Amino acid sequence: MRNGIVYYPNSRNRGDDIQSYAALLLTEDAALCDREHLNNIDKPTKLLCNGWFMENGANWPPNHKVNPLFLSFHISSKSQRELTSPFSIAYFKQHQPIGCRDTHTLNLLQKHDVASFLSGCLTLTLPKYTGRRGDDILFVDVLRTNYTSSYRKAVVNQMVPKKYRGKIQFVTHFSDEMKSKTSQERMNEAKLLLDRYKKAKVVFTSLIHCALPCIAQGTPVVFIDAGFNNSHAKRDRFGGVTDLFPAHLHVDLPFGKRTFLHKLVRITGFFRLFLHTINPIDDSLFQLTQTKPTHIKMANRLKKSVSNFFS
């Protein structure tokens, strides 16, 4: 029986690849199995089943030839109906307990009497970096990417203290070019990105799968919670996850809601008259020197579970 991990070839989000890369580090000679087509697997496969599920709920559950280990598993609002159907619940019960990445998924499965527990994210198992750290200050997709680029740029500029303007490097996890690259190229790029994070002085981000890898690698990180409070579907991944962030900054955005009026104000640029309501990030957050090891027990449990499953 071969080993397998979950991979999403159609992703344009490097956070997906970072989760797959973390899984690769814990398994030997693992095949990359398309998350959206696990039902088509035709070889006996031990599968580490972690991550966000899924775009097409009609393709759930996996083929009977798959023996899954559910860890760091998230049921998205997009496919919640299919993944909580009677047939799916029966499938989960065959392979319980289910390790849930967040309390949303945990509560959802427990509501259906599926034995489950909060496992945290597999990216917490990334090796801690103990080498020399540089002076790079990284801003990684600060603010949700569904806002217009002009709105995001103006808000982020207001958030950055004047003394740090021009000293920050901006990074994004999103690229349409990912889809045209081989899995090996993408895993290599995920590694290079993680190498950049682990050597940074401090990282500011609104992405869970940037913040969690930074915590695992020992990099000071500040999670910018901005723009997520206007949609429950955008916060269902947060429960039990954001508790791990030692620095968690809430930012109330001017005209940041999903209403027609707020969208119109953002498009017209009228929001600029209200940017002064956003306070610059406190200077102390740029001086962070360490992370709190609150994730260690969770990471060790994850590694032990994976080791036992594939042994």
FIROMAR-189493 format. One record per residue (C-alpha): x negated, y negated, z; residue in one letter; residue number from 0. Coordinates in nm, 4 decimals. Layout:
BEGIN
<site px="X" py="Y" pz="Z" code="a" pos="NUM"/>
...
END
This chain:
BEGIN
<site px="0.0000" py="0.0000" pz="0.0000" code="m" pos="0"/>
<site px="-0.1437" py="-0.3352" pz="-0.1021" code="r" pos="1"/>
<site px="-0.1580" py="-0.6492" pz="0.1120" code="n" pos="2"/>
<site px="0.0274" py="-0.9611" pz="0.0042" code="g" pos="3"/>
<site px="0.0823" py="-1.3227" pz="0.0992" code="i" pos="4"/>
<site px="0.3410" py="-1.5760" pz="-0.0127" code="v" pos="5"/>
<site px="0.2468" py="-1.8231" pz="-0.2873" code="y" pos="6"/>
<site px="0.4548" py="-2.0746" pz="-0.4807" code="y" pos="7"/>
<site px="0.3122" py="-2.1262" pz="-0.8340" code="p" pos="8"/>
<site px="0.5623" py="-2.3995" pz="-0.9248" code="n" pos="9"/>
<site px="0.4759" py="-2.6179" pz="-0.6299" code="s" pos="10"/>
<site px="0.3502" py="-2.9743" pz="-0.6722" code="r" pos="11"/>
<site px="0.2852" py="-3.0013" pz="-0.2978" code="n" pos="12"/>
<site px="-0.0582" py="-2.9035" pz="-0.1690" code="r" pos="13"/>
<site px="0.1002" py="-2.8298" pz="0.1673" code="g" pos="14"/>
<site px="0.2335" py="-2.5083" pz="0.0139" code="d" pos="15"/>
<site px="-0.1148" py="-2.4098" pz="-0.0988" code="d" pos="16"/>
<site px="-0.2648" py="-2.4940" pz="0.2407" code="i" pos="17"/>
<site px="-0.0214" py="-2.2492" pz="0.4017" code="q" pos="18"/>
<site px="-0.1149" py="-1.9818" pz="0.1469" code="s" pos="19"/>
<site px="-0.4849" py="-2.0519" pz="0.2018" code="y" pos="20"/>
<site px="-0.4419" py="-2.0095" pz="0.5782" code="a" pos="21"/>
<site px="-0.2719" py="-1.6752" pz="0.5122" code="a" pos="22"/>
<site px="-0.5570" py="-1.5669" pz="0.2838" code="l" pos="23"/>
<site px="-0.8083" py="-1.6236" pz="0.5613" code="l" pos="24"/>
<site px="-0.6200" py="-1.3763" pz="0.7817" code="l" pos="25"/>
<site px="-0.5724" py="-1.0958" pz="0.5278" code="t" pos="26"/>
<site px="-0.8062" py="-0.8794" pz="0.3197" code="e" pos="27"/>
<site px="-0.7748" py="-0.8483" pz="-0.0576" code="d" pos="28"/>
<site px="-0.4257" py="-0.9984" pz="-0.0530" code="a" pos="29"/>
<site px="-0.2187" py="-1.0328" pz="-0.3681" code="a" pos="30"/>
<site px="-0.0447" py="-1.3687" pz="-0.4147" code="l" pos="31"/>
<site px="0.3283" py="-1.3006" pz="-0.4361" code="c" pos="32"/>
<site px="0.5615" py="-1.5606" pz="-0.5880" code="d" pos="33"/>
<site px="0.7871" py="-1.6870" pz="-0.3098" code="r" pos="34"/>
<site px="1.0816" py="-1.7291" pz="-0.5463" code="e" pos="35"/>
<site px="1.0590" py="-1.3787" pz="-0.6919" code="h" pos="36"/>
<site px="0.9836" py="-1.1461" pz="-0.4031" code="l" pos="37"/>
<site px="1.2873" py="-0.9494" pz="-0.5172" code="n" pos="38"/>
<site px="1.0934" py="-0.8478" pz="-0.8304" code="n" pos="39"/>
<site px="0.7922" py="-0.6950" pz="-0.6542" code="i" pos="40"/>
<site px="0.7529" py="-0.3424" pz="-0.7919" code="d" pos="41"/>
<site px="0.4563" py="-0.2211" pz="-0.5840" code="k" pos="42"/>
<site px="0.4571" py="-0.1139" pz="-0.2186" code="p" pos="43"/>
<site px="0.3379" py="-0.4296" pz="-0.0420" code="t" pos="44"/>
<site px="0.2696" py="-0.5337" pz="0.3148" code="k" pos="45"/>
<site px="0.3704" py="-0.8984" pz="0.2965" code="l" pos="46"/>
<site px="0.2844" py="-1.1813" pz="0.5333" code="l" pos="47"/>
<site px="0.6060" py="-1.3752" pz="0.4885" code="c" pos="48"/>
<site px="0.5491" py="-1.7348" pz="0.6017" code="n" pos="49"/>
<site px="0.6510" py="-2.0788" pz="0.4824" code="g" pos="50"/>
<site px="0.9543" py="-2.2638" pz="0.3458" code="w" pos="51"/>
<site px="1.2331" py="-2.0512" pz="0.1998" code="f" pos="52"/>
<site px="1.3474" py="-2.1220" pz="-0.0635" code="m" pos="53"/>
<site px="1.4428" py="-2.2925" pz="-0.3924" code="e" pos="54"/>
<site px="1.6617" py="-2.0116" pz="-0.5256" code="n" pos="55"/>
<site px="1.8432" py="-1.8270" pz="-0.2490" code="g" pos="56"/>
<site px="1.9993" py="-1.5943" pz="-0.5074" code="a" pos="57"/>
<site px="1.6614" py="-1.4146" pz="-0.5259" code="n" pos="58"/>
<site px="1.6668" py="-1.3223" pz="-0.1574" code="w" pos="59"/>
<site px="1.5911" py="-1.0795" pz="0.0070" code="p" pos="60"/>
<site px="1.2643" py="-0.9196" pz="-0.1117" code="p" pos="61"/>
<site px="1.2547" py="-0.5879" pz="-0.2937" code="n" pos="62"/>
<site px="1.2864" py="-0.2727" pz="-0.0822" code="h" pos="63"/>
<site px="0.9219" py="-0.1934" pz="-0.1638" code="k" pos="64"/>
<site px="0.8168" py="-0.4909" pz="0.0489" code="v" pos="65"/>
<site px="0.7323" py="-0.4387" pz="0.4153" code="n" pos="66"/>
<site px="0.7461" py="-0.7956" pz="0.5518" code="p" pos="67"/>
<site px="0.5949" py="-0.9556" pz="0.8585" code="l" pos="68"/>
<site px="0.7961" py="-1.2689" pz="0.9308" code="f" pos="69"/>
<site px="0.5760" py="-1.5337" pz="1.0908" code="l" pos="70"/>
<site px="0.5915" py="-1.9127" pz="1.0596" code="s" pos="71"/>
<site px="0.9141" py="-1.8614" pz="0.8678" code="f" pos="72"/>
<site px="1.1430" py="-2.1541" pz="0.7834" code="h" pos="73"/>
<site px="1.4947" py="-2.1368" pz="0.6402" code="i" pos="74"/>
<site px="1.5606" py="-2.4528" pz="0.4426" code="s" pos="75"/>
<site px="1.8928" py="-2.6328" pz="0.4279" code="s" pos="76"/>
<site px="1.8770" py="-2.5812" pz="0.0522" code="k" pos="77"/>
<site px="1.9155" py="-2.2020" pz="0.0774" code="s" pos="78"/>
<site px="2.0645" py="-2.1662" pz="0.4235" code="q" pos="79"/>
<site px="2.3921" py="-2.0233" pz="0.2943" code="r" pos="80"/>
<site px="2.2239" py="-1.7368" pz="0.1072" code="e" pos="81"/>
<site px="1.9682" py="-1.6648" pz="0.3797" code="l" pos="82"/>
<site px="2.2370" py="-1.6373" pz="0.6467" code="t" pos="83"/>
<site px="2.4790" py="-1.4251" pz="0.4452" code="s" pos="84"/>
<site px="2.5836" py="-1.0957" pz="0.6089" code="p" pos="85"/>
<site px="2.3509" py="-0.9073" pz="0.3734" code="f" pos="86"/>
<site px="2.0539" py="-1.1330" pz="0.4598" code="s" pos="87"/>
<site px="2.1234" py="-1.1148" pz="0.8330" code="i" pos="88"/>
<site px="2.1269" py="-0.7365" pz="0.8094" code="a" pos="89"/>
<site px="1.7896" py="-0.7540" pz="0.6318" code="y" pos="90"/>
<site px="1.6409" py="-0.9736" pz="0.9028" code="f" pos="91"/>
<site px="1.7638" py="-0.7319" pz="1.1681" code="k" pos="92"/>
<site px="1.5803" py="-0.4490" pz="0.9913" code="q" pos="93"/>
<site px="1.2544" py="-0.6430" pz="1.0314" code="h" pos="94"/>
<site px="1.3069" py="-0.8307" pz="1.3568" code="q" pos="95"/>
<site px="1.1705" py="-0.9972" pz="1.5567" code="p" pos="96"/>
<site px="1.1356" py="-1.2927" pz="1.3224" code="i" pos="97"/>
<site px="0.8587" py="-1.5433" pz="1.3956" code="g" pos="98"/>
<site px="1.0094" py="-1.8850" pz="1.3263" code="c" pos="99"/>
<site px="0.8047" py="-2.1908" pz="1.2372" code="r" pos="100"/>
<site px="1.0522" py="-2.4302" pz="1.4004" code="d" pos="101"/>
<site px="1.3455" py="-2.4402" pz="1.6402" code="t" pos="102"/>
<site px="1.5928" py="-2.5022" pz="1.3554" code="h" pos="103"/>
<site px="1.5205" py="-2.1596" pz="1.2089" code="t" pos="104"/>
<site px="1.4984" py="-2.0024" pz="1.5538" code="l" pos="105"/>
<site px="1.8411" py="-2.1315" pz="1.6584" code="n" pos="106"/>
<site px="1.9922" py="-2.0368" pz="1.3239" code="l" pos="107"/>
<site px="1.8808" py="-1.6737" pz="1.3463" code="l" pos="108"/>
<site px="1.9611" py="-1.6380" pz="1.7150" code="q" pos="109"/>
<site px="2.3109" py="-1.7645" pz="1.6385" code="k" pos="110"/>
<site px="2.3443" py="-1.4539" pz="1.4191" code="h" pos="111"/>
<site px="2.1990" py="-1.2265" pz="1.6905" code="d" pos="112"/>
<site px="1.8687" py="-1.1766" pz="1.5114" code="v" pos="113"/>
<site px="1.5792" py="-1.1215" pz="1.7546" code="a" pos="114"/>
<site px="1.3443" py="-1.4130" pz="1.6925" code="s" pos="115"/>
<site px="1.0826" py="-1.6314" pz="1.8565" code="f" pos="116"/>
<site px="0.9012" py="-1.9597" pz="1.7965" code="l" pos="117"/>
<site px="0.5701" py="-1.8694" pz="1.6306" code="s" pos="118"/>
<site px="0.4525" py="-2.2095" pz="1.5068" code="g" pos="119"/>
<site px="0.2856" py="-2.2599" pz="1.1698" code="c" pos="120"/>
<site px="0.0172" py="-2.0318" pz="1.0296" code="l" pos="121"/>
<site px="-0.2009" py="-2.3356" pz="0.9521" code="t" pos="122"/>
<site px="-0.2690" py="-2.3579" pz="1.3267" code="l" pos="123"/>
<site px="-0.4997" py="-2.0577" pz="1.2806" code="t" pos="124"/>
<site px="-0.7447" py="-2.2476" pz="1.0597" code="l" pos="125"/>
<site px="-1.0962" py="-2.2387" pz="1.2104" code="p" pos="126"/>
<site px="-1.1966" py="-2.5275" pz="1.4360" code="k" pos="127"/>
<site px="-1.4702" py="-2.7472" pz="1.2942" code="y" pos="128"/>
<site px="-1.7593" py="-2.8199" pz="1.5282" code="t" pos="129"/>
<site px="-1.9964" py="-2.9915" pz="1.2881" code="g" pos="130"/>
<site px="-2.0733" py="-3.3558" pz="1.2316" code="r" pos="131"/>
<site px="-1.7783" py="-3.5857" pz="1.1723" code="r" pos="132"/>
<site px="-1.7960" py="-3.8802" pz="0.9318" code="g" pos="133"/>
<site px="-1.6463" py="-4.2291" pz="0.9359" code="d" pos="134"/>
<site px="-1.3603" py="-4.1674" pz="0.6915" code="d" pos="135"/>
<site px="-1.0186" py="-4.2996" pz="0.7933" code="i" pos="136"/>
<site px="-0.7604" py="-4.1160" pz="0.5838" code="l" pos="137"/>
<site px="-0.4005" py="-4.2147" pz="0.5152" code="f" pos="138"/>
<site px="-0.2317" py="-3.9042" pz="0.3751" code="v" pos="139"/>
<site px="0.1150" py="-3.9710" pz="0.2346" code="d" pos="140"/>
<site px="0.2163" py="-4.2065" pz="0.5123" code="v" pos="141"/>
<site px="0.5949" py="-4.2464" pz="0.4633" code="l" pos="142"/>
<site px="0.8200" py="-4.0055" pz="0.2827" code="r" pos="143"/>
<site px="0.7436" py="-3.9863" pz="-0.0872" code="t" pos="144"/>
<site px="1.1061" py="-4.0379" pz="-0.1948" code="n" pos="145"/>
<site px="1.0698" py="-4.4122" pz="-0.1383" code="y" pos="146"/>
<site px="0.9576" py="-4.6269" pz="-0.4320" code="t" pos="147"/>
<site px="0.5841" py="-4.6806" pz="-0.4594" code="s" pos="148"/>
<site px="0.6238" py="-5.0578" pz="-0.4162" code="s" pos="149"/>
<site px="0.8202" py="-5.0102" pz="-0.0931" code="y" pos="150"/>
<site px="0.5729" py="-4.7595" pz="0.0461" code="r" pos="151"/>
<site px="0.2731" py="-4.9752" pz="-0.0445" code="k" pos="152"/>
<site px="0.4218" py="-5.2849" pz="0.1171" code="a" pos="153"/>
<site px="0.5222" py="-5.1030" pz="0.4369" code="v" pos="154"/>
<site px="0.1898" py="-4.9225" pz="0.4753" code="v" pos="155"/>
<site px="-0.0010" py="-5.2455" pz="0.4140" code="n" pos="156"/>
<site px="0.1977" py="-5.4060" pz="0.6970" code="q" pos="157"/>
<site px="0.1196" py="-5.1109" pz="0.9249" code="m" pos="158"/>
<site px="-0.2571" py="-5.1370" pz="0.8755" code="v" pos="159"/>
<site px="-0.4320" py="-5.3903" pz="1.1024" code="p" pos="160"/>
<site px="-0.6196" py="-5.6542" pz="0.9026" code="k" pos="161"/>
<site px="-0.9586" py="-5.5363" pz="1.0331" code="k" pos="162"/>
<site px="-0.9070" py="-5.1940" pz="0.8710" code="y" pos="163"/>
<site px="-0.7759" py="-5.3070" pz="0.5334" code="r" pos="164"/>
<site px="-1.0211" py="-5.2001" pz="0.2687" code="g" pos="165"/>
<site px="-1.1696" py="-4.9354" pz="0.4986" code="k" pos="166"/>
<site px="-0.8992" py="-4.6732" pz="0.4502" code="i" pos="167"/>
<site px="-0.8977" py="-4.3916" pz="0.1949" code="q" pos="168"/>
<site px="-0.5560" py="-4.2925" pz="0.0605" code="f" pos="169"/>
<site px="-0.4838" py="-3.9271" pz="-0.0150" code="v" pos="170"/>
<site px="-0.1759" py="-3.7525" pz="-0.1521" code="t" pos="171"/>
<site px="-0.0629" py="-3.3913" pz="-0.1406" code="h" pos="172"/>
<site px="0.1560" py="-3.4272" pz="-0.4482" code="f" pos="173"/>
<site px="0.0437" py="-3.3607" pz="-0.8042" code="s" pos="174"/>
<site px="0.2253" py="-3.2276" pz="-1.1106" code="d" pos="175"/>
<site px="-0.1107" py="-3.1014" pz="-1.2399" code="e" pos="176"/>
<site px="-0.1057" py="-2.8227" pz="-0.9811" code="m" pos="177"/>
<site px="0.1400" py="-2.6225" pz="-1.1888" code="k" pos="178"/>
<site px="-0.1044" py="-2.5859" pz="-1.4784" code="s" pos="179"/>
<site px="-0.3921" py="-2.4566" pz="-1.2653" code="k" pos="180"/>
<site px="-0.4779" py="-2.0991" pz="-1.1742" code="t" pos="181"/>
<site px="-0.4163" py="-1.9709" pz="-0.8242" code="s" pos="182"/>
<site px="-0.7930" py="-1.9507" pz="-0.7684" code="q" pos="183"/>
<site px="-0.8378" py="-2.3141" pz="-0.8713" code="e" pos="184"/>
<site px="-0.5587" py="-2.4186" pz="-0.6394" code="r" pos="185"/>
<site px="-0.6945" py="-2.2253" pz="-0.3430" code="m" pos="186"/>
<site px="-1.0361" py="-2.3827" pz="-0.4044" code="n" pos="187"/>
<site px="-0.8776" py="-2.7284" pz="-0.4096" code="e" pos="188"/>
<site px="-0.6911" py="-2.6538" pz="-0.0872" code="a" pos="189"/>
<site px="-1.0211" py="-2.5588" pz="0.0750" code="k" pos="190"/>
<site px="-1.1893" py="-2.8787" pz="-0.0472" code="l" pos="191"/>
<site px="-0.9025" py="-3.0873" pz="0.0886" code="l" pos="192"/>
<site px="-0.9231" py="-2.9132" pz="0.4261" code="l" pos="193"/>
<site px="-1.2994" py="-2.9725" pz="0.4271" code="d" pos="194"/>
<site px="-1.2283" py="-3.3408" pz="0.3803" code="r" pos="195"/>
<site px="-0.9805" py="-3.3437" pz="0.6686" code="y" pos="196"/>
<site px="-1.2054" py="-3.1594" pz="0.9096" code="k" pos="197"/>
<site px="-1.4897" py="-3.4093" pz="0.8652" code="k" pos="198"/>
<site px="-1.2753" py="-3.7239" pz="0.8854" code="a" pos="199"/>
<site px="-1.2969" py="-3.9675" pz="1.1740" code="k" pos="200"/>
<site px="-0.9167" py="-3.9848" pz="1.2030" code="v" pos="201"/>
<site px="-0.6193" py="-3.8947" pz="0.9827" code="v" pos="202"/>
<site px="-0.2832" py="-4.0730" pz="0.9650" code="f" pos="203"/>
<site px="-0.0055" py="-3.8817" pz="0.7909" code="t" pos="204"/>
<site px="0.3662" py="-3.8187" pz="0.7585" code="s" pos="205"/>
<site px="0.3090" py="-3.4621" pz="0.6396" code="l" pos="206"/>
<site px="0.3395" py="-3.1674" pz="0.8757" code="i" pos="207"/>
<site px="0.0983" py="-2.9596" pz="0.6683" code="h" pos="208"/>
<site px="-0.1674" py="-3.2232" pz="0.6893" code="c" pos="209"/>
<site px="-0.1203" py="-3.2911" pz="1.0616" code="a" pos="210"/>
<site px="-0.1167" py="-2.9259" pz="1.1723" code="l" pos="211"/>
<site px="-0.4349" py="-2.8296" pz="0.9829" code="p" pos="212"/>
<site px="-0.6057" py="-3.1339" pz="1.1346" code="c" pos="213"/>
<site px="-0.5043" py="-3.0198" pz="1.4828" code="i" pos="214"/>
<site px="-0.6376" py="-2.6699" pz="1.4133" code="a" pos="215"/>
<site px="-0.9678" py="-2.8024" pz="1.2804" code="q" pos="216"/>
<site px="-1.0111" py="-3.0451" pz="1.5694" code="g" pos="217"/>
<site px="-0.9630" py="-3.3653" pz="1.3702" code="t" pos="218"/>
<site px="-0.7935" py="-3.6589" pz="1.5475" code="p" pos="219"/>
<site px="-0.4571" py="-3.7063" pz="1.3765" code="v" pos="220"/>
<site px="-0.1668" py="-3.9484" pz="1.4111" code="v" pos="221"/>
<site px="0.1711" py="-3.8325" pz="1.2834" code="f" pos="222"/>
<site px="0.3681" py="-4.1255" pz="1.1383" code="i" pos="223"/>
<site px="0.7351" py="-4.0464" pz="1.1848" code="d" pos="224"/>
<site px="0.8908" py="-4.2909" pz="0.9403" code="a" pos="225"/>
<site px="1.1933" py="-4.2486" pz="0.7154" code="g" pos="226"/>
<site px="1.2895" py="-3.9005" pz="0.8300" code="f" pos="227"/>
<site px="1.5658" py="-4.0054" pz="1.0684" code="n" pos="228"/>
<site px="1.8111" py="-4.0854" pz="0.7900" code="n" pos="229"/>
<site px="1.8638" py="-3.7239" pz="0.6865" code="s" pos="230"/>
<site px="1.9079" py="-3.4145" pz="0.9042" code="h" pos="231"/>
<site px="1.7766" py="-3.2014" pz="0.6168" code="a" pos="232"/>
<site px="1.4457" py="-3.3864" pz="0.6419" code="k" pos="233"/>
<site px="1.4131" py="-3.3216" pz="1.0149" code="r" pos="234"/>
<site px="1.5100" py="-2.9554" pz="1.0338" code="d" pos="235"/>
<site px="1.1404" py="-2.8602" pz="1.0097" code="r" pos="236"/>
<site px="1.0359" py="-3.0792" pz="1.3031" code="f" pos="237"/>
<site px="1.1697" py="-2.9001" pz="1.6107" code="g" pos="238"/>
<site px="0.8907" py="-2.7332" pz="1.8069" code="g" pos="239"/>
<site px="0.6360" py="-2.8538" pz="1.5503" code="v" pos="240"/>
<site px="0.5993" py="-3.2228" pz="1.6243" code="t" pos="241"/>
<site px="0.5618" py="-3.1350" pz="1.9937" code="d" pos="242"/>
<site px="0.2083" py="-3.0278" pz="1.9035" code="l" pos="243"/>
<site px="0.1070" py="-3.3719" pz="1.7780" code="f" pos="244"/>
<site px="-0.0939" py="-3.5555" pz="2.0454" code="p" pos="245"/>
<site px="-0.0296" py="-3.8881" pz="1.8717" code="a" pos="246"/>
<site px="0.3231" py="-3.9268" pz="1.7356" code="h" pos="247"/>
<site px="0.4131" py="-4.2758" pz="1.6136" code="l" pos="248"/>
<site px="0.7762" py="-4.3654" pz="1.5373" code="h" pos="249"/>
<site px="0.8284" py="-4.6458" pz="1.2858" code="v" pos="250"/>
<site px="1.1685" py="-4.8007" pz="1.2143" code="d" pos="251"/>
<site px="1.1682" py="-4.8982" pz="0.8490" code="l" pos="252"/>
<site px="1.3514" py="-5.2093" pz="0.7273" code="p" pos="253"/>
<site px="1.6320" py="-5.0992" pz="0.4948" code="f" pos="254"/>
<site px="1.5035" py="-4.7432" pz="0.5041" code="g" pos="255"/>
<site px="1.8383" py="-4.5618" pz="0.5025" code="k" pos="256"/>
<site px="1.9955" py="-4.3631" pz="0.2201" code="r" pos="257"/>
<site px="2.2920" py="-4.5966" pz="0.1741" code="t" pos="258"/>
<site px="2.3566" py="-4.7773" pz="-0.1547" code="f" pos="259"/>
<site px="2.2975" py="-5.1150" pz="0.0097" code="l" pos="260"/>
<site px="1.9613" py="-5.0150" pz="0.1524" code="h" pos="261"/>
<site px="1.8508" py="-4.8620" pz="-0.1777" code="k" pos="262"/>
<site px="1.9506" py="-5.1801" pz="-0.3589" code="l" pos="263"/>
<site px="1.7531" py="-5.3947" pz="-0.1148" code="v" pos="264"/>
<site px="1.4474" py="-5.1745" pz="-0.1621" code="r" pos="265"/>
<site px="1.4738" py="-5.1819" pz="-0.5415" code="i" pos="266"/>
<site px="1.5171" py="-5.5597" pz="-0.5590" code="t" pos="267"/>
<site px="1.2282" py="-5.6224" pz="-0.3206" code="g" pos="268"/>
<site px="1.4431" py="-5.8211" pz="-0.0764" code="f" pos="269"/>
<site px="1.3083" py="-5.5956" pz="0.2018" code="f" pos="270"/>
<site px="0.9822" py="-5.7931" pz="0.1932" code="r" pos="271"/>
<site px="1.1484" py="-6.0680" pz="0.3957" code="l" pos="272"/>
<site px="1.1774" py="-5.8226" pz="0.6845" code="f" pos="273"/>
<site px="0.8321" py="-5.6622" pz="0.6812" code="l" pos="274"/>
<site px="0.7329" py="-5.8736" pz="0.9804" code="h" pos="275"/>
<site px="0.9516" py="-5.6476" pz="1.1972" code="t" pos="276"/>
<site px="0.6948" py="-5.3686" pz="1.1507" code="i" pos="277"/>
<site px="0.4162" py="-5.3805" pz="1.4062" code="n" pos="278"/>
<site px="0.0630" py="-5.2919" pz="1.2918" code="p" pos="279"/>
<site px="-0.0715" py="-4.9615" pz="1.4213" code="i" pos="280"/>
<site px="-0.2390" py="-5.0074" pz="1.7576" code="d" pos="281"/>
<site px="-0.6167" py="-5.0290" pz="1.7288" code="d" pos="282"/>
<site px="-0.6604" py="-4.7533" pz="1.9895" code="s" pos="283"/>
<site px="-0.5212" py="-4.4954" pz="1.7460" code="l" pos="284"/>
<site px="-0.8085" py="-4.5654" pz="1.5094" code="f" pos="285"/>
<site px="-1.0479" py="-4.4810" pz="1.7910" code="q" pos="286"/>
<site px="-0.9214" py="-4.1308" pz="1.8728" code="l" pos="287"/>
<site px="-1.2060" py="-3.8892" pz="1.9326" code="t" pos="288"/>
<site px="-1.0448" py="-3.5520" pz="2.0031" code="q" pos="289"/>
<site px="-0.7310" py="-3.3436" pz="1.9826" code="t" pos="290"/>
<site px="-0.5569" py="-3.1588" pz="2.2632" code="k" pos="291"/>
<site px="-0.5868" py="-2.7780" pz="2.2425" code="p" pos="292"/>
<site px="-0.2148" py="-2.7218" pz="2.3068" code="t" pos="293"/>
<site px="-0.1901" py="-2.5028" pz="1.9968" code="h" pos="294"/>
<site px="-0.4549" py="-2.2456" pz="2.0963" code="i" pos="295"/>
<site px="-0.2238" py="-1.9873" pz="2.2573" code="k" pos="296"/>
<site px="0.0177" py="-2.0102" pz="1.9667" code="m" pos="297"/>
<site px="-0.2654" py="-1.9733" pz="1.7139" code="a" pos="298"/>
<site px="-0.4107" py="-1.6723" pz="1.8949" code="n" pos="299"/>
<site px="-0.0715" py="-1.5000" pz="1.9000" code="r" pos="300"/>
<site px="-0.0364" py="-1.5593" pz="1.5276" code="l" pos="301"/>
<site px="-0.3783" py="-1.4135" pz="1.4518" code="k" pos="302"/>
<site px="-0.3152" py="-1.1106" pz="1.6716" code="k" pos="303"/>
<site px="0.0215" py="-1.0413" pz="1.5084" code="s" pos="304"/>
<site px="-0.1286" py="-1.0565" pz="1.1594" code="v" pos="305"/>
<site px="-0.4249" py="-0.8388" pz="1.2588" code="s" pos="306"/>
<site px="-0.2011" py="-0.5726" pz="1.4129" code="n" pos="307"/>
<site px="0.0300" py="-0.5695" pz="1.1100" code="f" pos="308"/>
<site px="-0.2422" py="-0.5226" pz="0.8493" code="f" pos="309"/>
<site px="-0.4641" py="-0.2853" pz="1.0502" code="s" pos="310"/>
END
